[in-house]
Amino acid sequence: MSHQSSIKSCGKASNCQLKRRQGRCRLQRLKCAIEAKISLAKRKYGLNRINYRIQNGEEIWIRMGLLAMNLKKAMNYR
């Protein structure tokens, strides 16, 4: 039977712990990048409010906003 101490050890982190920490950092960077794109879509392309009052209007509105984002990016691509 093993128990965990409430005091952390001050030694070096194991290889497994370092990999876990690097993985968490990578996921955090990915999450920040995704949230930045969502924020851009809300600010610049009007995805913070839905203007269609028809059935499936919200899906149409979001798809058109994402299409506008992709077209703008494609036009700037050289």
N, C-alpha and C positions, 0 to 999 in steps of 0.2 A: 504494500500500500504506500503510495507516495502522496505527498502533499506539497503545495507550492508555498513558498515563503512570500510574505508581503514586501520584503526588501529585495530590490533588484540587484543582480550581480553587476560588478563594475568591470568585468573582464571584456575581452573582445567578443563581438557578435559572431555567431557561427555562420558558415557559408549559407545555410538554409535561411537564416534570419535576414541576411543581406539580400538574398534573391527575393524574398517576400517583400522587403522594404522597397527594392527597385521596382518590383511589379506594381506595388501600390502607387509609387510615384508616377509610373508610366500611365496607369489608369487615371490618376488625378489630372495629368496633362491632357489626356484624351477627353475627359469630362469637361475640362475648362474650354477646350477647343469647340466641343459640341455646343456648350452653353453660349459661347461667343457667337456662333452662327445663328442660334435661336434668337439671341438678343438683337443681332443685326436684322434678322427677318422681321422682328416686331417693330423696330425703330424705323427702318428704311422702306419696308415693303408692305406696311399696313396689316401685318398678321396679328396684331394685338386686338383687332376687332373684326368681326364678321359682318359684312354688309349684305350678304344674300339671305333672304328670308324664305327660301324655297326648301323643299326636301333635299337633303344632301348638299345644301348650300355651303356649309362650312368646309366640306371636303373640296368643293370646286374652288372656293376662295383660297384655301391653303395651297392647292395644286397650282393655281395661277400665280400665286406669290413665289413659290419655289421655281416655277418656270421662268419668271422674270429674273430671279437671282441667277439661274443657270445661263439664260441668254446674255445677261450683262457680263458674266464671267467669260462666256464663249466669245463675245465681241472683243474683249480685251486680250484674248489669247493670241499670241503671234508665233 
